[in-house]
Amino acid sequence: MKFLLFVAALYTLNPVTISIYPPASMAPATVRITVLVPRHLDNREVCYGFSGPEDKKSCLTLDGWQARRTWTVYWPIRTAGEYLAEATLTRVTEGKTQTYRQQAPFRVVGFEMEP
C-alpha cells in the first residue's frame, strides 16, 4: 500500500519547484532563487524571476533528458516591498504545449515600510 501511495505522489507533484531564501530580508538584499525541474524528455523551456517594485526574469532552453535539474541564481534587490517569485516550465508532448507554474511570495523590508 505504501508503494502505491509513493507512486501516486510522484505523478501528482508539480514538475517545477521554486524556493526563495531568505523569505524576508532588509533592503538592500540579495535573494537566492532555486528552481528544480526533474529531467523529462518533453521539457523545452524554463523561465524564472520575480515581480514587485523591481522585476527580473530569465529563460533557458532545455534539452529534455540532457538538461540540468537545478538552477540557483542570486539577485540583488534595492527596493523594499512585497515580491512574487515565479518559475514556469514548458513541455511539448505529442504537439501539445503544457505549461507548469509555481509561485513563492517574499518580502524585502526597508525604512519606508512597516515590518
Backbone as CSV, one residue per row, in Angstrom:
resi,resn,N_x,N_y,N_z,CA_x,CA_y,CA_z,C_x,C_y,C_z
1,MET,0.815,-1.193,0.000,0.000,0.000,0.000,0.861,1.262,0.000
2,LYS,1.951,1.265,0.790,2.825,2.428,0.850,3.442,2.701,-0.517
3,PHE,3.795,1.635,-1.222,4.395,1.797,-2.549,3.432,2.493,-3.503
4,LEU,2.155,2.116,-3.470,1.164,2.735,-4.335,0.980,4.217,-4.009
5,LEU,1.015,4.560,-2.717,0.909,5.965,-2.338,2.114,6.752,-2.833
6,PHE,3.308,6.163,-2.756,4.524,6.811,-3.246,4.443,7.062,-4.749
7,VAL,4.014,6.063,-5.501,3.883,6.207,-6.952,2.834,7.267,-7.294
8,ALA,1.725,7.281,-6.576,0.689,8.279,-6.817,1.214,9.680,-6.522
9,ALA,2.014,9.824,-5.482,2.584,11.133,-5.154,3.525,11.617,-6.243
10,LEU,4.286,10.726,-6.836,5.204,11.110,-7.906,4.463,11.688,-9.106
11,TYR,3.308,11.156,-9.410,2.558,11.618,-10.575,1.715,12.861,-10.298
12,THR,1.575,13.258,-9.043,0.785,14.448,-8.742,1.650,15.634,-8.360
13,LEU,2.958,15.463,-8.259,3.837,16.569,-7.917,3.949,17.551,-9.075
14,ASN,4.136,18.818,-8.739,4.335,19.848,-9.749,5.699,19.618,-10.408
15,PRO,5.787,19.634,-11.736,7.054,19.375,-12.415,8.066,20.517,-12.285
16,VAL,7.687,21.617,-11.665,8.641,22.708,-11.435,8.470,23.186,-9.997
17,THR,9.587,23.410,-9.325,9.571,23.857,-7.937,10.478,25.068,-7.807
18,ILE,10.028,26.074,-7.074,10.837,27.265,-6.830,10.929,27.487,-5.331
19,SER,12.101,27.910,-4.874,12.252,28.265,-3.467,13.049,29.569,-3.371
20,ILE,12.745,30.334,-2.347,13.349,31.647,-2.124,14.027,31.644,-0.762
21,TYR,15.224,32.200,-0.714,15.903,32.371,0.574,16.607,33.705,0.577
22,PRO,16.427,34.502,1.563,15.502,34.383,2.683,14.097,34.838,2.276
23,PRO,13.073,34.342,2.951,11.716,34.749,2.606,11.396,36.176,3.051
24,ALA,12.202,36.729,3.956,12.069,38.121,4.384,13.456,38.648,4.704
25,SER,13.752,39.876,4.261,15.069,40.449,4.495,14.982,41.967,4.490
26,MET,16.079,42.615,4.857,16.168,44.074,4.874,16.786,44.557,3.575
27,ALA,16.277,45.681,3.053,16.840,46.275,1.841,18.125,47.022,2.202
28,PRO,19.136,47.001,1.381,19.263,46.222,0.146,19.506,44.757,0.486
29,ALA,19.006,43.873,-0.342,19.072,42.439,-0.068,19.555,41.688,-1.298
30,THR,20.013,40.491,-1.052,20.312,39.557,-2.129,19.477,38.313,-1.870
31,VAL,18.636,37.950,-2.831,17.797,36.765,-2.678,18.364,35.633,-3.518
32,ARG,18.241,34.441,-2.973,18.648,33.239,-3.698,17.395,32.552,-4.202
33,ILE,17.310,32.376,-5.499,16.185,31.679,-6.114,16.705,30.348,-6.637
34,THR,16.088,29.268,-6.192,16.458,27.929,-6.638,15.266,27.320,-7.361
35,VAL,15.515,26.838,-8.576,14.477,26.218,-9.395,14.872,24.765,-9.634
36,LEU,13.928,23.860,-9.393,14.147,22.431,-9.584,13.171,21.919,-10.632
37,VAL,13.717,21.281,-11.676,12.904,20.697,-12.746,13.401,19.275,-12.973
38,PRO,12.577,18.251,-12.711,13.004,16.884,-12.985,13.277,16.703,-14.486
39,ARG,14.264,15.918,-14.811,14.568,15.657,-16.218,13.405,14.929,-16.863
40,HIS,13.061,15.397,-18.048,11.935,14.812,-18.783,12.181,15.041,-20.262
41,LEU,11.880,14.065,-21.064,12.133,14.134,-22.497,11.420,15.309,-23.163
42,ASP,10.263,15.716,-22.648,9.450,16.752,-23.286,9.725,18.170,-22.785
43,ASN,10.656,18.348,-21.828,10.978,19.687,-21.333,11.564,20.540,-22.456
44,ARG,11.081,21.769,-22.599,11.567,22.658,-23.654,12.152,23.962,-23.132
45,GLU,11.521,24.558,-22.102,11.987,25.855,-21.618,11.619,26.032,-20.153
46,VAL,12.484,26.695,-19.405,12.178,27.078,-18.030,12.471,28.574,-17.906
47,CYS,11.513,29.292,-17.304,11.664,30.719,-17.032,11.485,30.926,-15.535
48,TYR,12.275,31.810,-14.962,12.154,32.109,-13.543,12.484,33.570,-13.314
49,GLY,11.951,34.104,-12.237,12.189,35.501,-11.910,11.268,35.948,-10.807
50,PHE,11.174,37.271,-10.631,10.291,37.809,-9.618,9.711,39.117,-10.108
51,SER,8.565,39.494,-9.508,7.918,40.760,-9.827,7.547,41.446,-8.523
52,GLY,7.439,42.738,-8.588,7.141,43.576,-7.434,7.615,44.976,-7.765
53,PRO,8.130,45.714,-6.780,8.690,47.026,-7.081,9.850,46.944,-8.092
54,GLU,10.578,45.853,-8.094,11.597,45.572,-9.107,11.209,44.266,-9.798
55,ASP,11.569,44.122,-11.066,11.270,42.904,-11.826,12.544,42.351,-12.442
56,LYS,12.679,41.040,-12.416,13.766,40.357,-13.109,13.227,39.045,-13.640
57,LYS,13.749,38.626,-14.791,13.308,37.371,-15.391,14.428,36.812,-16.258
58,SER,14.517,35.494,-16.285,15.481,34.808,-17.121,14.841,33.539,-17.665
59,CYS,15.140,33.196,-18.918,14.607,31.980,-19.538,15.754,31.163,-20.122
60,LEU,15.604,29.847,-20.045,16.607,28.929,-20.579,15.927,27.872,-21.435
61,THR,16.556,27.510,-22.538,16.075,26.419,-23.376,16.598,25.114,-22.799
62,LEU,15.733,24.102,-22.713,16.103,22.806,-22.146,16.244,21.766,-23.244
63,ASP,17.114,20.799,-23.004,17.363,19.721,-23.957,16.785,18.397,-23.475
64,GLY,15.604,18.420,-22.906,14.969,17.177,-22.464,15.778,16.468,-21.395
65,TRP,16.162,15.232,-21.669,16.890,14.411,-20.695,18.252,14.980,-20.356
66,GLN,18.855,15.723,-21.275,20.216,16.212,-21.068,20.276,17.489,-20.231
67,ALA,19.154,18.139,-20.006,19.136,19.430,-19.305,19.446,19.257,-17.818
68,ARG,20.027,20.308,-17.255,20.284,20.322,-15.823,18.982,20.251,-15.053
69,ARG,19.056,19.813,-13.820,17.867,19.699,-12.979,17.652,20.912,-12.088
70,THR,18.731,21.579,-11.676,18.643,22.642,-10.685,19.360,23.895,-11.177
71,TRP,18.719,25.034,-10.968,19.335,26.325,-11.263,19.244,27.170,-10.010
72,THR,20.350,27.796,-9.638,20.383,28.691,-8.490,20.950,30.025,-8.946
73,VAL,20.211,31.096,-8.675,20.663,32.446,-9.027,20.568,33.333,-7.794
74,TYR,21.444,34.317,-7.730,21.439,35.315,-6.666,21.185,36.671,-7.318
75,TRP,20.111,37.327,-6.922,19.767,38.622,-7.499,19.699,39.678,-6.407
76,PRO,20.344,40.816,-6.635,20.248,41.908,-5.660,18.930,42.661,-5.813
77,ILE,18.387,43.103,-4.695,17.161,43.894,-4.685,17.421,45.121,-3.829
78,ARG,17.163,46.284,-4.365,17.406,47.545,-3.658,16.121,48.156,-3.092
79,THR,14.975,47.824,-3.672,13.715,48.461,-3.308,12.899,47.566,-2.378
80,ALA,12.458,48.138,-1.266,11.625,47.399,-0.319,10.239,47.176,-0.912
81,GLY,9.604,46.081,-0.515,8.246,45.806,-0.980,7.906,44.332,-0.936
82,GLU,6.698,44.031,-1.392,6.209,42.658,-1.499,6.547,42.148,-2.894
83,TYR,7.114,40.957,-2.974,7.532,40.380,-4.238,6.889,39.005,-4.423
84,LEU,6.836,38.573,-5.676,6.334,37.253,-6.001,7.307,36.611,-6.992
85,ALA,7.946,35.536,-6.556,8.843,34.783,-7.435,8.021,33.743,-8.173
86,GLU,8.428,33.462,-9.414,7.668,32.517,-10.227,8.615,31.727,-11.118
87,ALA,8.326,30.434,-11.245,9.038,29.573,-12.187,8.001,28.938,-13.110
88,THR,8.316,28.922,-14.411,7.398,28.366,-15.404,8.164,27.368,-16.266
89,LEU,7.623,26.169,-16.386,8.199,25.117,-17.212,7.284,24.876,-18.400
90,THR,7.863,24.794,-19.589,7.099,24.499,-20.797,7.506,23.125,-21.311
91,ARG,6.517,22.277,-21.545,6.725,20.944,-22.128,5.901,20.826,-23.397
92,VAL,6.447,20.104,-24.368,5.710,19.826,-25.602,5.584,18.317,-25.715
93,THR,4.343,17.827,-25.600,4.057,16.401,-25.660,3.100,16.140,-26.811
94,GLU,3.536,15.354,-27.778,2.709,14.999,-28.939,2.102,16.240,-29.595
95,GLY,2.894,17.286,-29.738,2.436,18.501,-30.399,1.648,19.460,-29.523
96,LYS,1.350,19.081,-28.285,0.605,19.940,-27.371,1.566,20.586,-26.379
97,THR,1.405,21.890,-26.194,2.244,22.617,-25.246,1.553,22.647,-23.890
98,GLN,2.293,22.244,-22.870,1.792,22.285,-21.499,2.690,23.221,-20.702
99,THR,2.075,24.039,-19.851,2.819,24.967,-19.021,2.542,24.656,-17.558
100,TYR,3.617,24.565,-16.777,3.517,24.315,-15.341,4.130,25.514,-14.632
101,ARG,3.495,25.943,-13.551,3.941,27.163,-12.879,3.882,26.983,-11.372
102,GLN,4.875,27.564,-10.688,4.824,27.627,-9.233,5.295,29.010,-8.799
103,GLN,4.653,29.529,-7.742,4.973,30.855,-7.242,5.340,30.785,-5.764
104,ALA,6.137,31.766,-5.327,6.525,31.861,-3.919,6.648,33.334,-3.549
105,PRO,5.887,33.806,-2.553,5.991,35.208,-2.146,7.201,35.416,-1.238
106,PHE,7.756,36.630,-1.270,8.788,37.013,-0.320,8.719,38.519,-0.117
107,ARG,9.409,38.997,0.909,9.295,40.401,1.304,10.668,40.981,1.580
108,VAL,10.846,42.208,1.122,12.050,42.969,1.435,11.584,44.199,2.197
109,VAL,12.069,44.336,3.432,11.641,45.416,4.316,12.684,46.531,4.259
110,GLY,12.194,47.765,4.182,13.076,48.930,4.173,12.577,49.991,5.129
111,PHE,13.230,51.111,5.127,12.865,52.188,6.059,11.484,52.761,5.767
112,GLU,11.043,52.709,4.511,9.748,53.276,4.171,8.592,52.307,4.410
113,MET,8.891,51.066,4.853,7.842,50.051,5.062,7.713,49.706,6.540
114,GLU,6.547,49.257,6.902,6.361,48.714,8.238,6.864,47.276,8.230
115,PRO,7.450,46.798,9.326,7.933,45.408,9.375,6.805,44.402,9.382
